[in-house]
Amino acid sequence: MEIQASLANDWSTRGYYGTLSHNAKAVYQKYLGWYDANPANLSPLPPVDQARRTVEYMGGADAVIKRARGDFNAGNYRWVASVMNQVVFADPTNKQARELGADALEQLGYQAEAATWRNAYLMGAMELRIGVTKLPGGASSLDMIRAIPTDAVFDLWAVRLNPEKAEGKTIAINWTFTDTGETFALNLENSALTHLRGKLATRSDAGFTLTRGTLDSILVRQTTFATAIRSGDIIVIGEPGKIGELFAMLDVPADFPIVEPIQAKR
């Protein structure tokens, strides 16, 4: 896909941020969806399974890398990056494949006019060489957390829900925030976590009354649900351990502090 020469030669229309092929595909995907009308692409194998089978069909990783080095020397960097992607998915520990893939991505980055593509290529090369940087879990900025609407906090929990862990389980928790005047009914059912603003469930397993500030402190790891319950910052009606059951079903960092056992305040 190329833009006509009259526009391509005008520096104000060059693709320094974004590219023609990238943005054109984005427009068509918005209106027509991701399906490209090739039925082979309707339900392909997951990336790891597809990569392993592809590499096996191509004669194994060693044979693939040997041929790819020739293509690299010939300047076929897009193809080398694609093939090494398959080998790395099939075996993430293959150092030769990672290094060759990184070299190909680096060359593509050097050739990219668009800063977005260049950054993506060079970041991919770096991650192949030294690994993906592991960021700490949770949020570090109290100001950032304070700016997030409470609805969005519950939405975050919802997208973290592991449906396999939640299979067949139901939990209803009422939330009352005394400083903001907000109420929410949080409901787990059919492996989906939903909430209603301005509502309280008539039948709930637990109800928590607290300030939004207390929840913010929990989210930035300044305290935990258990500690806040013991101190009286959270008043509980019903079973306090239900929040622990809920968070045990979420895919969260192992050191996330709110998943500690909770006992009712005596």
ZAMARGU-4260 file (C-alpha; in steps of 0.2 Angstrom, whole numbers, plus 5000, padded with zeros to 4 digits):
<rodrens>
0) 5000/5000/5000 | 5008/5016/4994 | 5002/5034/4994 | 5002/5044/4978 | 5019/5053/4974
5) 5011/5070/4975 | 5008/5067/4994 | 5022/5056/4998 | 5035/5070/4992 | 5026/5083/5004
10) 5036/5082/5020 | 5020/5088/5030 | 5011/5072/5025 | 5025/5059/5029 | 5021/5045/5041
15) 5032/5051/5056 | 5018/5046/5068 | 5008/5032/5061 | 5009/5024/5044 | 4998/5023/5029
20) 4996/5004/5030 | 4994/5004/5049 | 4980/5018/5049 | 4971/5011/5033 | 4969/4994/5042
25) 4963/5002/5057 | 4949/5011/5048 | 4944/4995/5039 | 4944/4985/5055 | 4933/4998/5063
30) 4920/4997/5050 | 4922/4979/5044 | 4929/4970/5059 | 4945/4959/5060 | 4939/4945/5049
35) 4948/4945/5032 | 4936/4933/5023 | 4948/4919/5023 | 4940/4905/5033 | 4957/4898/5038
40) 4959/4913/5049 | 4942/4911/5058 | 4949/4900/5072 | 4968/4897/5071 | 4978/4888/5083
45) 4984/4898/5098 | 5001/4907/5095 | 5012/4894/5105 | 5003/4878/5097 | 5004/4886/5080
50) 5022/4891/5082 | 5028/4873/5088 | 5019/4865/5073 | 5026/4877/5061 | 5043/4875/5066
55) 5041/4856/5066 | 5035/4857/5048 | 5050/4868/5043 | 5062/4855/5049 | 5065/4860/5067
60) 5073/4876/5075 | 5091/4873/5070 | 5086/4871/5051 | 5075/4887/5052 | 5088/4897/5060
65) 5101/4892/5048 | 5090/4897/5033 | 5085/4913/5042 | 5103/4918/5043 | 5105/4918/5025
70) 5089/4928/5023 | 5096/4941/5036 | 5112/4943/5026 | 5101/4946/5010 | 5092/4960/5019
75) 5075/4950/5021 | 5073/4957/5038 | 5054/4957/5039 | 5054/4938/5034 | 5067/4934/5047
80) 5058/4944/5061 | 5042/4934/5057 | 5051/4917/5056 | 5061/4920/5072 | 5044/4925/5080
85) 5038/4908/5077 | 5054/4899/5084 | 5053/4910/5100 | 5035/4906/5103 | 5039/4888/5101
90) 5054/4889/5112 | 5056/4905/5122 | 5073/4899/5129 | 5081/4897/5111 | 5095/4910/5113
95) 5100/4910/5094 | 5082/4913/5089 | 5080/4927/5101 | 5096/4935/5095 | 5093/4934/5077
100) 5075/4940/5079 | 5082/4955/5089 | 5094/4959/5075 | 5080/4958/5062 | 5069/4969/5072
105) 5083/4981/5075 | 5086/4983/5057 | 5068/4986/5054 | 5068/4999/5067 | 5083/5008/5059
110) 5073/5008/5042 | 5056/5014/5050 | 5052/5032/5046 | 5037/5032/5059 | 5043/5034/5076
115) 5029/5023/5083 | 5035/5008/5072 | 5053/5012/5076 | 5050/5012/5094 | 5040/4996/5093
120) 5054/4987/5083 | 5068/4993/5095 | 5058/4989/5111 | 5055/4971/5104 | 5073/4969/5100
125) 5078/4974/5118 | 5065/4962/5125 | 5071/4948/5115 | 5089/4951/5121 | 5086/4955/5140
130) 5068/4949/5143 | 5052/4959/5147 | 5054/4971/5161 | 5043/4965/5176 | 5034/4980/5183
135) 5028/4979/5202 | 5010/4975/5204 | 4997/4987/5211 | 4997/5006/5210 | 5011/5017/5217
140) 5003/5034/5216 | 4989/5039/5228 | 4985/5054/5218 | 4982/5043/5203 | 4971/5031/5212
145) 4961/5045/5220 | 4957/5052/5202 | 4950/5035/5197 | 4931/5034/5198 | 4925/5020/5210
150) 4916/5012/5195 | 4932/5010/5186 | 4940/5001/5201 | 4926/4988/5201 | 4928/4987/5182
155) 4947/4983/5185 | 4942/4969/5197 | 4930/4962/5184 | 4943/4961/5170 | 4955/4953/5182
160) 4942/4939/5186 | 4948/4921/5181 | 4933/4913/5174 | 4939/4895/5178 | 4942/4900/5197
165) 4925/4908/5197 | 4915/4894/5189 | 4899/4889/5199 | 4902/4902/5213 | 4891/4917/5218
170) 4895/4931/5229 | 4886/4947/5232 | 4894/4962/5242 | 4887/4979/5246 | 4898/4994/5247
175) 4894/5010/5255 | 4906/5025/5255 | 4903/5037/5268 | 4914/5051/5262 | 4907/5051/5244
180) 4889/5045/5247 | 4891/5031/5234 | 4883/5014/5236 | 4887/4999/5225 | 4880/4981/5223
185) 4894/4970/5217 | 4889/4953/5211 | 4898/4938/5205 | 4888/4925/5195 | 4891/4915/5180
190) 4909/4918/5180 | 4906/4937/5178 | 4909/4951/5190 | 4897/4966/5188 | 4891/4980/5199
195) 4877/4993/5200 | 4879/5011/5206 | 4866/5018/5218 | 4860/5001/5223 | 4862/4989/5237
200) 4857/4970/5235 | 4843/4965/5246 | 4852/4948/5249 | 4871/4950/5251 | 4884/4939/5258
205) 4893/4954/5265 | 4892/4973/5266 | 4906/4985/5269 | 4905/5003/5275 | 4921/5013/5273
210) 4927/5029/5265 | 4934/5030/5248 | 4950/5036/5256 | 4952/5019/5265 | 4949/5009/5249
215) 4963/5021/5241 | 4975/5016/5255 | 4972/4998/5252 | 4975/4999/5233 | 4992/5008/5235
220) 4997/4995/5248 | 4997/5007/5263 | 4985/4995/5272 | 4975/4979/5269 | 4956/4975/5270
225) 4960/4964/5286 | 4970/4978/5294 | 4956/4991/5290 | 4943/4979/5297 | 4952/4977/5313
230) 4955/4995/5316 | 4937/4999/5313 | 4940/5009/5297 | 4929/4996/5288 | 4912/4991/5296
235) 4907/4974/5290 | 4890/4966/5290 | 4889/4948/5286 | 4904/4937/5281 | 4920/4948/5280
240) 4930/4933/5272 | 4920/4935/5256 | 4931/4948/5250 | 4946/4936/5252 | 4936/4923/5242
245) 4933/4935/5228 | 4951/4941/5227 | 4957/4923/5227 | 4948/4922/5210 | 4957/4937/5202
250) 4973/4936/5192 | 4983/4948/5203 | 5001/4949/5208 | 5006/4936/5221 | 5011/4949/5233
255) 4995/4959/5232 | 4991/4963/5250 | 4972/4963/5250 | 4971/4944/5248 | 4976/4940/5266
260) 4964/4930/5277 | 4951/4941/5285 | 4943/4937/5302 | 4928/4946/5308 | 4931/4960/5320
265) 4927/4955/5338
</rodrens>
